[in-house]
C-alpha cells in the first residue's frame, strides 16, 4: 500500500521545484540582459545629469528638431521616470538577495 503523505509531499515539492526552476531561469536571463544594457543606463543617467538633456529639450521646444525624429527621451518626465524605475528595481533586487 502506498503512503499518501509521501505521495502528497513529493508532488508538492515537485511543483515547487518546477516553479523555482522556471523563475530562476527567467531571473538569470533578466540579469544577463541587464548586464548588456547597464552601459546604456549609465549613459542615459550621465546625459540627464550633465545638462545636455536640458539643452536638447530646449532645442526641441524651439523647433530645432524635426517632427519626424523620435524623441521620447526628451519628454519632460520620461527619462526621469525611467531612471527612477531602474533604481527602484535594482533596490528591490538587492533587498531580495
mmCIF file as gemmi writes it, N, C-alpha and C atoms, coordinates in Angstrom:
data_model
loop_
_atom_site.group_PDB
_atom_site.id
_atom_site.type_symbol
_atom_site.label_atom_id
_atom_site.label_alt_id
_atom_site.label_comp_id
_atom_site.label_asym_id
_atom_site.label_entity_id
_atom_site.label_seq_id
_atom_site.pdbx_PDB_ins_code
_atom_site.Cartn_x
_atom_site.Cartn_y
_atom_site.Cartn_z
_atom_site.occupancy
_atom_site.B_iso_or_equiv
_atom_site.pdbx_formal_charge
_atom_site.auth_seq_id
_atom_site.auth_asym_id
_atom_site.pdbx_PDB_model_num
ATOM 1 N N . UNK Axp A 1 ? 0.834 -1.172 0 1 0 ? 1 A 1
ATOM 2 C CA . UNK Axp A 1 ? 0 0 0 1 0 ? 1 A 1
ATOM 3 C C . UNK Axp A 1 ? 0.896 1.259 0 1 0 ? 1 A 1
ATOM 4 N N . UNK Axp A 2 ? 0.52 2.247 -0.84 1 0 ? 2 A 1
ATOM 5 C CA . UNK Axp A 2 ? 1.306 3.471 -0.948 1 0 ? 2 A 1
ATOM 6 C C . UNK Axp A 2 ? 0.955 4.441 0.172 1 0 ? 2 A 1
ATOM 7 N N . UNK Axp A 3 ? 1.943 5.11 0.637 1 0 ? 3 A 1
ATOM 8 C CA . UNK Axp A 3 ? 1.781 6.105 1.679 1 0 ? 3 A 1
ATOM 9 C C . UNK Axp A 3 ? 1.313 7.417 1.035 1 0 ? 3 A 1
ATOM 10 N N . UNK Axp A 4 ? 0.082 7.843 1.323 1 0 ? 4 A 1
ATOM 11 C CA . UNK Axp A 4 ? -0.493 9.053 0.722 1 0 ? 4 A 1
ATOM 12 C C . UNK Axp A 4 ? 0.264 10.311 1.134 1 0 ? 4 A 1
ATOM 13 N N . UNK Axp A 5 ? 0.732 10.368 2.36 1 0 ? 5 A 1
ATOM 14 C CA . UNK Axp A 5 ? 1.507 11.529 2.812 1 0 ? 5 A 1
ATOM 15 C C . UNK Axp A 5 ? 2.785 11.671 1.996 1 0 ? 5 A 1
ATOM 16 N N . UNK Axp A 6 ? 3.419 10.537 1.722 1 0 ? 6 A 1
ATOM 17 C CA . UNK Axp A 6 ? 4.635 10.533 0.914 1 0 ? 6 A 1
ATOM 18 C C . UNK Axp A 6 ? 4.344 11.064 -0.481 1 0 ? 6 A 1
ATOM 19 N N . UNK Axp A 7 ? 3.311 10.541 -1.115 1 0 ? 7 A 1
ATOM 20 C CA . UNK Axp A 7 ? 2.965 10.974 -2.476 1 0 ? 7 A 1
ATOM 21 C C . UNK Axp A 7 ? 2.568 12.443 -2.516 1 0 ? 7 A 1
ATOM 22 N N . UNK Axp A 8 ? 1.797 12.868 -1.543 1 0 ? 8 A 1
ATOM 23 C CA . UNK Axp A 8 ? 1.375 14.267 -1.482 1 0 ? 8 A 1
ATOM 24 C C . UNK Axp A 8 ? 2.583 15.181 -1.325 1 0 ? 8 A 1
ATOM 25 N N . UNK Axp A 9 ? 3.481 14.821 -0.439 1 0 ? 9 A 1
ATOM 26 C CA . UNK Axp A 9 ? 4.678 15.617 -0.189 1 0 ? 9 A 1
ATOM 27 C C . UNK Axp A 9 ? 5.563 15.701 -1.425 1 0 ? 9 A 1
ATOM 28 N N . UNK Axp A 10 ? 5.801 14.571 -2.076 1 0 ? 10 A 1
ATOM 29 C CA . UNK Axp A 10 ? 6.654 14.554 -3.261 1 0 ? 10 A 1
ATOM 30 C C . UNK Axp A 10 ? 6.029 15.376 -4.383 1 0 ? 10 A 1
ATOM 31 N N . UNK Axp A 11 ? 4.721 15.264 -4.564 1 0 ? 11 A 1
ATOM 32 C CA . UNK Axp A 11 ? 4.046 16.06 -5.604 1 0 ? 11 A 1
ATOM 33 C C . UNK Axp A 11 ? 4.144 17.556 -5.306 1 0 ? 11 A 1
ATOM 34 N N . UNK Axp A 12 ? 3.938 17.912 -4.042 1 0 ? 12 A 1
ATOM 35 C CA . UNK Axp A 12 ? 4.035 19.325 -3.652 1 0 ? 12 A 1
ATOM 36 C C . UNK Axp A 12 ? 5.447 19.858 -3.872 1 0 ? 12 A 1
ATOM 37 N N . UNK Axp A 13 ? 6.437 19.096 -3.466 1 0 ? 13 A 1
ATOM 38 C CA . UNK Axp A 13 ? 7.823 19.527 -3.636 1 0 ? 13 A 1
ATOM 39 C C . UNK Axp A 13 ? 8.202 19.584 -5.12 1 0 ? 13 A 1
ATOM 40 N N . UNK Axp A 14 ? 7.654 18.687 -5.902 1 0 ? 14 A 1
ATOM 41 C CA . UNK Axp A 14 ? 7.918 18.697 -7.349 1 0 ? 14 A 1
ATOM 42 C C . UNK Axp A 14 ? 7.359 19.965 -7.979 1 0 ? 14 A 1
ATOM 43 N N . UNK Axp A 15 ? 6.167 20.387 -7.567 1 0 ? 15 A 1
ATOM 44 C CA . UNK Axp A 15 ? 5.583 21.628 -8.069 1 0 ? 15 A 1
ATOM 45 C C . UNK Axp A 15 ? 6.465 22.821 -7.704 1 0 ? 15 A 1
ATOM 46 N N . UNK Axp A 16 ? 6.933 22.845 -6.478 1 0 ? 16 A 1
ATOM 47 C CA . UNK Axp A 16 ? 7.82 23.926 -6.048 1 0 ? 16 A 1
ATOM 48 C C . UNK Axp A 16 ? 9.126 23.91 -6.842 1 0 ? 16 A 1
ATOM 49 N N . UNK Axp A 17 ? 9.649 22.717 -7.043 1 0 ? 17 A 1
ATOM 50 C CA . UNK Axp A 17 ? 10.89 22.548 -7.816 1 0 ? 17 A 1
ATOM 51 C C . UNK Axp A 17 ? 10.72 23.087 -9.229 1 0 ? 17 A 1
ATOM 52 N N . UNK Axp A 18 ? 9.641 22.671 -9.884 1 0 ? 18 A 1
ATOM 53 C CA . UNK Axp A 18 ? 9.389 23.117 -11.262 1 0 ? 18 A 1
ATOM 54 C C . UNK Axp A 18 ? 9.229 24.626 -11.334 1 0 ? 18 A 1
ATOM 55 N N . UNK Axp A 19 ? 8.47 25.201 -10.407 1 0 ? 19 A 1
ATOM 56 C CA . UNK Axp A 19 ? 8.229 26.646 -10.417 1 0 ? 19 A 1
ATOM 57 C C . UNK Axp A 19 ? 9.505 27.425 -10.148 1 0 ? 19 A 1
ATOM 58 N N . UNK Axp A 20 ? 10.283 26.985 -9.19 1 0 ? 20 A 1
ATOM 59 C CA . UNK Axp A 20 ? 11.535 27.669 -8.886 1 0 ? 20 A 1
ATOM 60 C C . UNK Axp A 20 ? 12.522 27.54 -10.045 1 0 ? 20 A 1
ATOM 61 N N . UNK Axp A 21 ? 12.549 26.402 -10.7 1 0 ? 21 A 1
ATOM 62 C CA . UNK Axp A 21 ? 13.396 26.224 -11.878 1 0 ? 21 A 1
ATOM 63 C C . UNK Axp A 21 ? 13.029 27.252 -12.948 1 0 ? 21 A 1
ATOM 64 N N . UNK Axp A 22 ? 11.725 27.44 -13.171 1 0 ? 22 A 1
ATOM 65 C CA . UNK Axp A 22 ? 11.246 28.417 -14.165 1 0 ? 22 A 1
ATOM 66 C C . UNK Axp A 22 ? 11.619 29.841 -13.765 1 0 ? 22 A 1
ATOM 67 N N . UNK Axp A 23 ? 11.38 30.179 -12.502 1 0 ? 23 A 1
ATOM 68 C CA . UNK Axp A 23 ? 11.652 31.536 -12.019 1 0 ? 23 A 1
ATOM 69 C C . UNK Axp A 23 ? 13.147 31.85 -12.087 1 0 ? 23 A 1
ATOM 70 N N . UNK Axp A 24 ? 13.98 30.921 -11.661 1 0 ? 24 A 1
ATOM 71 C CA . UNK Axp A 24 ? 15.421 31.153 -11.683 1 0 ? 24 A 1
ATOM 72 C C . UNK Axp A 24 ? 15.954 31.297 -13.101 1 0 ? 24 A 1
ATOM 73 N N . UNK Axp A 25 ? 15.417 30.537 -14.027 1 0 ? 25 A 1
ATOM 74 C CA . UNK Axp A 25 ? 15.84 30.667 -15.428 1 0 ? 25 A 1
ATOM 75 C C . UNK Axp A 25 ? 15.489 32.063 -15.945 1 0 ? 25 A 1
ATOM 76 N N . UNK Axp A 26 ? 14.292 32.544 -15.608 1 0 ? 26 A 1
ATOM 77 C CA . UNK Axp A 26 ? 13.882 33.888 -16.02 1 0 ? 26 A 1
ATOM 78 C C . UNK Axp A 26 ? 14.743 34.962 -15.382 1 0 ? 26 A 1
ATOM 79 N N . UNK Axp A 27 ? 15.074 34.782 -14.112 1 0 ? 27 A 1
ATOM 80 C CA . UNK Axp A 27 ? 15.917 35.738 -13.407 1 0 ? 27 A 1
ATOM 81 C C . UNK Axp A 27 ? 17.32 35.765 -14.001 1 0 ? 27 A 1
ATOM 82 N N . UNK Axp A 28 ? 17.855 34.604 -14.302 1 0 ? 28 A 1
ATOM 83 C CA . UNK Axp A 28 ? 19.18 34.527 -14.919 1 0 ? 28 A 1
ATOM 84 C C . UNK Axp A 28 ? 19.189 35.256 -16.261 1 0 ? 28 A 1
ATOM 85 N N . UNK Axp A 29 ? 18.152 35.057 -17.038 1 0 ? 29 A 1
ATOM 86 C CA . UNK Axp A 29 ? 18.048 35.734 -18.335 1 0 ? 29 A 1
ATOM 87 C C . UNK Axp A 29 ? 17.942 37.244 -18.146 1 0 ? 29 A 1
ATOM 88 N N . UNK Axp A 30 ? 17.145 37.678 -17.18 1 0 ? 30 A 1
ATOM 89 C CA . UNK Axp A 30 ? 16.979 39.111 -16.926 1 0 ? 30 A 1
ATOM 90 C C . UNK Axp A 30 ? 18.292 39.748 -16.474 1 0 ? 30 A 1
ATOM 91 N N . UNK Axp A 31 ? 19.043 39.055 -15.631 1 0 ? 31 A 1
ATOM 92 C CA . UNK Axp A 31 ? 20.328 39.586 -15.17 1 0 ? 31 A 1
ATOM 93 C C . UNK Axp A 31 ? 21.301 39.699 -16.339 1 0 ? 31 A 1
ATOM 94 N N . UNK Axp A 32 ? 21.335 38.701 -17.18 1 0 ? 32 A 1
ATOM 95 C CA . UNK Axp A 32 ? 22.208 38.747 -18.354 1 0 ? 32 A 1
ATOM 96 C C . UNK Axp A 32 ? 21.838 39.911 -19.261 1 0 ? 32 A 1
ATOM 97 N N . UNK Axp A 33 ? 20.546 40.1 -19.467 1 0 ? 33 A 1
ATOM 98 C CA . UNK Axp A 33 ? 20.093 41.203 -20.321 1 0 ? 33 A 1
ATOM 99 C C . UNK Axp A 33 ? 20.426 42.543 -19.682 1 0 ? 33 A 1
ATOM 100 N N . UNK Axp A 34 ? 20.239 42.659 -18.375 1 0 ? 34 A 1
ATOM 101 C CA . UNK Axp A 34 ? 20.564 43.902 -17.684 1 0 ? 34 A 1
ATOM 102 C C . UNK Axp A 34 ? 22.046 44.233 -17.844 1 0 ? 34 A 1
ATOM 103 N N . UNK Axp A 35 ? 22.913 43.229 -17.677 1 0 ? 35 A 1
ATOM 104 C CA . UNK Axp A 35 ? 24.35 43.466 -17.817 1 0 ? 35 A 1
ATOM 105 C C . UNK Axp A 35 ? 24.679 44.032 -19.193 1 0 ? 35 A 1
ATOM 106 N N . UNK Axp A 36 ? 23.971 43.563 -20.2 1 0 ? 36 A 1
ATOM 107 C CA . UNK Axp A 36 ? 24.186 44.046 -21.561 1 0 ? 36 A 1
ATOM 108 C C . UNK Axp A 36 ? 23.795 45.523 -21.689 1 0 ? 36 A 1
ATOM 109 N N . UNK Axp A 37 ? 22.723 45.911 -21.004 1 0 ? 37 A 1
ATOM 110 C CA . UNK Axp A 37 ? 22.203 47.271 -21.146 1 0 ? 37 A 1
ATOM 111 C C . UNK Axp A 37 ? 22.646 48.212 -20.031 1 0 ? 37 A 1
ATOM 112 N N . UNK Axp A 38 ? 23.42 47.729 -19.074 1 0 ? 38 A 1
ATOM 113 C CA . UNK Axp A 38 ? 23.881 48.57 -17.978 1 0 ? 38 A 1
ATOM 114 C C . UNK Axp A 38 ? 24.637 49.809 -18.483 1 0 ? 38 A 1
ATOM 115 N N . UNK Axp A 39 ? 25.497 49.698 -19.491 1 0 ? 39 A 1
ATOM 116 C CA . UNK Axp A 39 ? 26.161 50.905 -20.006 1 0 ? 39 A 1
ATOM 117 C C . UNK Axp A 39 ? 25.161 51.92 -20.586 1 0 ? 39 A 1
ATOM 118 N N . UNK Axp A 40 ? 24.068 51.428 -21.156 1 0 ? 40 A 1
ATOM 119 C CA . UNK Axp A 40 ? 23.046 52.34 -21.679 1 0 ? 40 A 1
ATOM 120 C C . UNK Axp A 40 ? 22.386 53.107 -20.547 1 0 ? 40 A 1
ATOM 121 N N . UNK Axp A 41 ? 22.118 52.428 -19.457 1 0 ? 41 A 1
ATOM 122 C CA . UNK Axp A 41 ? 21.533 53.082 -18.294 1 0 ? 41 A 1
ATOM 123 C C . UNK Axp A 41 ? 22.468 54.17 -17.784 1 0 ? 41 A 1
ATOM 124 N N . UNK Axp A 42 ? 23.738 53.859 -17.691 1 0 ? 42 A 1
ATOM 125 C CA . UNK Axp A 42 ? 24.72 54.838 -17.221 1 0 ? 42 A 1
ATOM 126 C C . UNK Axp A 42 ? 24.818 56.021 -18.189 1 0 ? 42 A 1
ATOM 127 N N . UNK Axp A 43 ? 24.799 55.74 -19.48 1 0 ? 43 A 1
ATOM 128 C CA . UNK Axp A 43 ? 24.87 56.826 -20.467 1 0 ? 43 A 1
ATOM 129 C C . UNK Axp A 43 ? 23.653 57.743 -20.371 1 0 ? 43 A 1
ATOM 130 N N . UNK Axp A 44 ? 22.481 57.168 -20.181 1 0 ? 44 A 1
ATOM 131 C CA . UNK Axp A 44 ? 21.275 57.985 -20.043 1 0 ? 44 A 1
ATOM 132 C C . UNK Axp A 44 ? 21.32 58.808 -18.76 1 0 ? 44 A 1
ATOM 133 N N . UNK Axp A 45 ? 21.813 58.216 -17.696 1 0 ? 45 A 1
ATOM 134 C CA . UNK Axp A 45 ? 21.93 58.946 -16.427 1 0 ? 45 A 1
ATOM 135 C C . UNK Axp A 45 ? 22.89 60.133 -16.589 1 0 ? 45 A 1
ATOM 136 N N . UNK Axp A 46 ? 24.023 59.892 -17.217 1 0 ? 46 A 1
ATOM 137 C CA . UNK Axp A 46 ? 25 60.968 -17.451 1 0 ? 46 A 1
ATOM 138 C C . UNK Axp A 46 ? 24.424 62.038 -18.375 1 0 ? 46 A 1
ATOM 139 N N . UNK Axp A 47 ? 23.68 61.634 -19.375 1 0 ? 47 A 1
ATOM 140 C CA . UNK Axp A 47 ? 23.033 62.568 -20.305 1 0 ? 47 A 1
ATOM 141 C C . UNK Axp A 47 ? 22.113 63.513 -19.549 1 0 ? 47 A 1
ATOM 142 N N . UNK Axp A 48 ? 21.308 62.967 -18.661 1 0 ? 48 A 1
ATOM 143 C CA . UNK Axp A 48 ? 20.363 63.798 -17.917 1 0 ? 48 A 1
ATOM 144 C C . UNK Axp A 48 ? 21.082 64.701 -16.917 1 0 ? 48 A 1
ATOM 145 N N . UNK Axp A 49 ? 22.061 64.141 -16.211 1 0 ? 49 A 1
ATOM 146 C CA . UNK Axp A 49 ? 22.74 64.889 -15.163 1 0 ? 49 A 1
ATOM 147 C C . UNK Axp A 49 ? 23.724 65.928 -15.689 1 0 ? 49 A 1
ATOM 148 N N . UNK Axp A 50 ? 24.195 65.763 -16.902 1 0 ? 50 A 1
ATOM 149 C CA . UNK Axp A 50 ? 25.214 66.653 -17.446 1 0 ? 50 A 1
ATOM 150 C C . UNK Axp A 50 ? 24.672 68.019 -17.875 1 0 ? 50 A 1
ATOM 151 N N . UNK Axp A 51 ? 23.377 68.11 -18.022 1 0 ? 51 A 1
ATOM 152 C CA . UNK Axp A 51 ? 22.807 69.356 -18.541 1 0 ? 51 A 1
ATOM 153 C C . UNK Axp A 51 ? 22.57 69.297 -20.042 1 0 ? 51 A 1
ATOM 154 N N . UNK Axp A 52 ? 23.162 68.319 -20.71 1 0 ? 52 A 1
ATOM 155 C CA . UNK Axp A 52 ? 22.954 68.186 -22.155 1 0 ? 52 A 1
ATOM 156 C C . UNK Axp A 52 ? 21.496 67.887 -22.466 1 0 ? 52 A 1
ATOM 157 N N . UNK Axp A 53 ? 20.851 67.085 -21.612 1 0 ? 53 A 1
ATOM 158 C CA . UNK Axp A 53 ? 19.436 66.771 -21.811 1 0 ? 53 A 1
ATOM 159 C C . UNK Axp A 53 ? 18.625 68.059 -21.836 1 0 ? 53 A 1
ATOM 160 N N . UNK Axp A 54 ? 18.882 68.953 -20.892 1 0 ? 54 A 1
ATOM 161 C CA . UNK Axp A 54 ? 18.132 70.21 -20.801 1 0 ? 54 A 1
ATOM 162 C C . UNK Axp A 54 ? 18.339 71.043 -22.057 1 0 ? 54 A 1
ATOM 163 N N . UNK Axp A 55 ? 19.548 71.09 -22.553 1 0 ? 55 A 1
ATOM 164 C CA . UNK Axp A 55 ? 19.83 71.821 -23.79 1 0 ? 55 A 1
ATOM 165 C C . UNK Axp A 55 ? 19.074 71.212 -24.967 1 0 ? 55 A 1
ATOM 166 N N . UNK Axp A 56 ? 19.07 69.892 -25.061 1 0 ? 56 A 1
ATOM 167 C CA . UNK Axp A 56 ? 18.367 69.219 -26.147 1 0 ? 56 A 1
ATOM 168 C C . UNK Axp A 56 ? 16.858 69.414 -26.021 1 0 ? 56 A 1
ATOM 169 N N . UNK Axp A 57 ? 16.357 69.381 -24.799 1 0 ? 57 A 1
ATOM 170 C CA . UNK Axp A 57 ? 14.939 69.623 -24.549 1 0 ? 57 A 1
ATOM 171 C C . UNK Axp A 57 ? 14.559 71.023 -25.025 1 0 ? 57 A 1
ATOM 172 N N . UNK Axp A 58 ? 15.366 72.013 -24.667 1 0 ? 58 A 1
ATOM 173 C CA . UNK Axp A 58 ? 15.095 73.394 -25.073 1 0 ? 58 A 1
ATOM 174 C C . UNK Axp A 58 ? 15.184 73.547 -26.587 1 0 ? 58 A 1
ATOM 175 N N . UNK Axp A 59 ? 16.116 72.849 -27.212 1 0 ? 59 A 1
ATOM 176 C CA . UNK Axp A 59 ? 16.224 72.885 -28.674 1 0 ? 59 A 1
ATOM 177 C C . UNK Axp A 59 ? 14.973 72.304 -29.313 1 0 ? 59 A 1
ATOM 178 N N . UNK Axp A 60 ? 14.462 71.255 -28.731 1 0 ? 60 A 1
ATOM 179 C CA . UNK Axp A 60 ? 13.224 70.653 -29.235 1 0 ? 60 A 1
ATOM 180 C C . UNK Axp A 60 ? 12.058 71.622 -29.071 1 0 ? 60 A 1
ATOM 181 N N . UNK Axp A 61 ? 11.973 72.239 -27.914 1 0 ? 61 A 1
ATOM 182 C CA . UNK Axp A 61 ? 10.901 73.212 -27.655 1 0 ? 61 A 1
ATOM 183 C C . UNK Axp A 61 ? 10.972 74.384 -28.639 1 0 ? 61 A 1
ATOM 184 N N . UNK Axp A 62 ? 12.176 74.716 -29.077 1 0 ? 62 A 1
ATOM 185 C CA . UNK Axp A 62 ? 12.374 75.817 -30.024 1 0 ? 62 A 1
ATOM 186 C C . UNK Axp A 62 ? 12.167 75.373 -31.468 1 0 ? 62 A 1
ATOM 187 N N . UNK Axp A 63 ? 11.795 74.111 -31.674 1 0 ? 63 A 1
ATOM 188 C CA . UNK Axp A 63 ? 11.524 73.618 -33.017 1 0 ? 63 A 1
ATOM 189 C C . UNK Axp A 63 ? 12.758 73.255 -33.818 1 0 ? 63 A 1
ATOM 190 N N . UNK Axp A 64 ? 13.887 73.048 -33.163 1 0 ? 64 A 1
ATOM 191 C CA . UNK Axp A 64 ? 15.134 72.74 -33.865 1 0 ? 64 A 1
ATOM 192 C C . UNK Axp A 64 ? 15.288 71.259 -34.209 1 0 ? 64 A 1
ATOM 193 N N . UNK Axp A 65 ? 14.377 70.43 -33.72 1 0 ? 65 A 1
ATOM 194 C CA . UNK Axp A 65 ? 14.414 69.003 -34.041 1 0 ? 65 A 1
ATOM 195 C C . UNK Axp A 65 ? 13.192 68.701 -34.902 1 0 ? 65 A 1
ATOM 196 N N . UNK Axp A 66 ? 13.387 68.132 -36.083 1 0 ? 66 A 1
ATOM 197 C CA . UNK Axp A 66 ? 12.256 67.855 -36.973 1 0 ? 66 A 1
ATOM 198 C C . UNK Axp A 66 ? 11.204 66.956 -36.311 1 0 ? 66 A 1
ATOM 199 N N . UNK Axp A 67 ? 9.962 67.164 -36.679 1 0 ? 67 A 1
ATOM 200 C CA . UNK Axp A 67 ? 8.839 66.439 -36.083 1 0 ? 67 A 1
ATOM 201 C C . UNK Axp A 67 ? 8.924 64.93 -36.312 1 0 ? 67 A 1
ATOM 202 N N . UNK Axp A 68 ? 9.592 64.501 -37.368 1 0 ? 68 A 1
ATOM 203 C CA . UNK Axp A 68 ? 9.652 63.067 -37.666 1 0 ? 68 A 1
ATOM 204 C C . UNK Axp A 68 ? 10.763 62.335 -36.901 1 0 ? 68 A 1
ATOM 205 N N . UNK Axp A 69 ? 11.508 63.049 -36.064 1 0 ? 69 A 1
ATOM 206 C CA . UNK Axp A 69 ? 12.562 62.426 -35.256 1 0 ? 69 A 1
ATOM 207 C C . UNK Axp A 69 ? 11.957 61.954 -33.944 1 0 ? 69 A 1
ATOM 208 N N . UNK Axp A 70 ? 12.098 60.674 -33.659 1 0 ? 70 A 1
ATOM 209 C CA . UNK Axp A 70 ? 11.601 60.113 -32.399 1 0 ? 70 A 1
ATOM 210 C C . UNK Axp A 70 ? 12.422 60.709 -31.265 1 0 ? 70 A 1
ATOM 211 N N . UNK Axp A 71 ? 11.749 61.21 -30.241 1 0 ? 71 A 1
ATOM 212 C CA . UNK Axp A 71 ? 12.455 61.878 -29.162 1 0 ? 71 A 1
ATOM 213 C C . UNK Axp A 71 ? 11.761 61.717 -27.813 1 0 ? 71 A 1
ATOM 214 N N . UNK Axp A 72 ? 11.316 60.511 -27.564 1 0 ? 72 A 1
ATOM 215 C CA . UNK Axp A 72 ? 10.703 60.21 -26.276 1 0 ? 72 A 1
ATOM 216 C C . UNK Axp A 72 ? 11.636 60.492 -25.113 1 0 ? 72 A 1
ATOM 217 N N . UNK Axp A 73 ? 12.931 60.411 -25.353 1 0 ? 73 A 1
ATOM 218 C CA . UNK Axp A 73 ? 13.918 60.69 -24.32 1 0 ? 73 A 1
ATOM 219 C C . UNK Axp A 73 ? 13.833 62.142 -23.852 1 0 ? 73 A 1
ATOM 220 N N . UNK Axp A 74 ? 13.221 62.991 -24.666 1 0 ? 74 A 1
ATOM 221 C CA . UNK Axp A 74 ? 13.113 64.397 -24.301 1 0 ? 74 A 1
ATOM 222 C C . UNK Axp A 74 ? 11.789 64.746 -23.625 1 0 ? 74 A 1
ATOM 223 N N . UNK Axp A 75 ? 10.931 63.758 -23.429 1 0 ? 75 A 1
ATOM 224 C CA . UNK Axp A 75 ? 9.689 64.056 -22.721 1 0 ? 75 A 1
ATOM 225 C C . UNK Axp A 75 ? 10.053 64.526 -21.312 1 0 ? 75 A 1
ATOM 226 N N . UNK Axp A 76 ? 9.275 65.42 -20.773 1 0 ? 76 A 1
ATOM 227 C CA . UNK Axp A 76 ? 9.647 66.043 -19.501 1 0 ? 76 A 1
ATOM 228 C C . UNK Axp A 76 ? 9.81 65.042 -18.365 1 0 ? 76 A 1
ATOM 229 N N . UNK Axp A 77 ? 9.003 64.012 -18.329 1 0 ? 77 A 1
ATOM 230 C CA . UNK Axp A 77 ? 9.085 63.055 -17.233 1 0 ? 77 A 1
ATOM 231 C C . UNK Axp A 77 ? 9.619 61.689 -17.655 1 0 ? 77 A 1
ATOM 232 N N . UNK Axp A 78 ? 9.676 61.415 -18.938 1 0 ? 78 A 1
ATOM 233 C CA . UNK Axp A 78 ? 10.015 60.083 -19.412 1 0 ? 78 A 1
ATOM 234 C C . UNK Axp A 78 ? 11.357 59.566 -18.946 1 0 ? 78 A 1
ATOM 235 N N . UNK Axp A 79 ? 12.407 60.312 -19.184 1 0 ? 79 A 1
ATOM 236 C CA . UNK Axp A 79 ? 13.749 59.854 -18.815 1 0 ? 79 A 1
ATOM 237 C C . UNK Axp A 79 ? 13.905 59.787 -17.299 1 0 ? 79 A 1
ATOM 238 N N . UNK Axp A 80 ? 13.415 60.787 -16.61 1 0 ? 80 A 1
ATOM 239 C CA . UNK Axp A 80 ? 13.467 60.781 -15.147 1 0 ? 80 A 1
ATOM 240 C C . UNK Axp A 80 ? 12.758 59.546 -14.591 1 0 ? 80 A 1
ATOM 241 N N . UNK Axp A 81 ? 11.557 59.292 -15.092 1 0 ? 81 A 1
ATOM 242 C CA . UNK Axp A 81 ? 10.786 58.139 -14.623 1 0 ? 81 A 1
ATOM 243 C C . UNK Axp A 81 ? 11.499 56.821 -14.926 1 0 ? 81 A 1
ATOM 244 N N . UNK Axp A 82 ? 12.113 56.729 -16.099 1 0 ? 82 A 1
ATOM 245 C CA . UNK Axp A 82 ? 12.858 55.522 -16.464 1 0 ? 82 A 1
ATOM 246 C C . UNK Axp A 82 ? 14.009 55.29 -15.489 1 0 ? 82 A 1
ATOM 247 N N . UNK Axp A 83 ? 14.771 56.338 -15.202 1 0 ? 83 A 1
ATOM 248 C CA . UNK Axp A 83 ? 15.911 56.204 -14.3 1 0 ? 83 A 1
ATOM 249 C C . UNK Axp A 83 ? 15.465 55.897 -12.872 1 0 ? 83 A 1
ATOM 250 N N . UNK Axp A 84 ? 14.392 56.53 -12.417 1 0 ? 84 A 1
ATOM 251 C CA . UNK Axp A 84 ? 13.858 56.241 -11.09 1 0 ? 84 A 1
ATOM 252 C C . UNK Axp A 84 ? 13.351 54.798 -11.023 1 0 ? 84 A 1
ATOM 253 N N . UNK Axp A 85 ? 12.695 54.354 -12.089 1 0 ? 85 A 1
ATOM 254 C CA . UNK Axp A 85 ? 12.212 52.98 -12.152 1 0 ? 85 A 1
ATOM 255 C C . UNK Axp A 85 ? 13.352 51.981 -12.091 1 0 ? 85 A 1
ATOM 256 N N . UNK Axp A 86 ? 14.429 52.284 -12.795 1 0 ? 86 A 1
ATOM 257 C CA . UNK Axp A 86 ? 15.606 51.403 -12.77 1 0 ? 86 A 1
ATOM 258 C C . UNK Axp A 86 ? 16.183 51.335 -11.363 1 0 ? 86 A 1
ATOM 259 N N . UNK Axp A 87 ? 16.286 52.48 -10.704 1 0 ? 87 A 1
ATOM 260 C CA . UNK Axp A 87 ? 16.806 52.5 -9.328 1 0 ? 87 A 1
ATOM 261 C C . UNK Axp A 87 ? 15.915 51.68 -8.396 1 0 ? 87 A 1
ATOM 262 N N . UNK Axp A 88 ? 14.617 51.806 -8.559 1 0 ? 88 A 1
ATOM 263 C CA . UNK Axp A 88 ? 13.672 51.079 -7.713 1 0 ? 88 A 1
ATOM 264 C C . UNK Axp A 88 ? 13.819 49.567 -7.919 1 0 ? 88 A 1
ATOM 265 N N . UNK Axp A 89 ? 13.904 49.147 -9.167 1 0 ? 89 A 1
ATOM 266 C CA . UNK Axp A 89 ? 14.042 47.722 -9.475 1 0 ? 89 A 1
ATOM 267 C C . UNK Axp A 89 ? 15.366 47.186 -8.924 1 0 ? 89 A 1
ATOM 268 N N . UNK Axp A 90 ? 16.444 47.932 -9.09 1 0 ? 90 A 1
ATOM 269 C CA . UNK Axp A 90 ? 17.745 47.488 -8.579 1 0 ? 90 A 1
ATOM 270 C C . UNK Axp A 90 ? 17.731 47.408 -7.054 1 0 ? 90 A 1
ATOM 271 N N . UNK Axp A 91 ? 17.062 48.341 -6.404 1 0 ? 91 A 1
ATOM 272 C CA . UNK Axp A 91 ? 16.933 48.317 -4.957 1 0 ? 91 A 1
ATOM 273 C C . UNK Axp A 91 ? 16.155 47.073 -4.512 1 0 ? 91 A 1
ATOM 274 N N . UNK Axp A 92 ? 15.067 46.788 -5.209 1 0 ? 92 A 1
ATOM 275 C CA . UNK Axp A 92 ? 14.27 45.597 -4.887 1 0 ? 92 A 1
ATOM 276 C C . UNK Axp A 92 ? 15.086 44.323 -5.064 1 0 ? 92 A 1
ATOM 277 N N . UNK Axp A 93 ? 15.908 44.295 -6.11 1 0 ? 93 A 1
ATOM 278 C CA . UNK Axp A 93 ? 16.728 43.112 -6.375 1 0 ? 93 A 1
ATOM 279 C C . UNK Axp A 93 ? 17.743 42.928 -5.242 1 0 ? 93 A 1
ATOM 280 N N . UNK Axp A 94 ? 18.35 44.022 -4.777 1 0 ? 94 A 1
ATOM 281 C CA . UNK Axp A 94 ? 19.314 43.924 -3.686 1 0 ? 94 A 1
ATOM 282 C C . UNK Axp A 94 ? 18.641 43.462 -2.398 1 0 ? 94 A 1
ATOM 283 N N . UNK Axp A 95 ? 17.44 43.968 -2.135 1 0 ? 95 A 1
ATOM 284 C CA . UNK Axp A 95 ? 16.706 43.551 -0.949 1 0 ? 95 A 1
ATOM 285 C C . UNK Axp A 95 ? 16.35 42.066 -1.005 1 0 ? 95 A 1
ATOM 286 N N . UNK Axp A 96 ? 16.053 41.578 -2.196 1 0 ? 96 A 1
ATOM 287 C CA . UNK Axp A 96 ? 15.666 40.184 -2.365 1 0 ? 96 A 1
ATOM 288 C C . UNK Axp A 96 ? 16.836 39.239 -2.114 1 0 ? 96 A 1
ATOM 289 N N . UNK Axp A 97 ? 18.025 39.732 -2.316 1 0 ? 97 A 1
ATOM 290 C CA . UNK Axp A 97 ? 19.21 38.897 -2.123 1 0 ? 97 A 1
ATOM 291 C C . UNK Axp A 97 ? 19.587 38.936 -0.667 1 0 ? 97 A 1
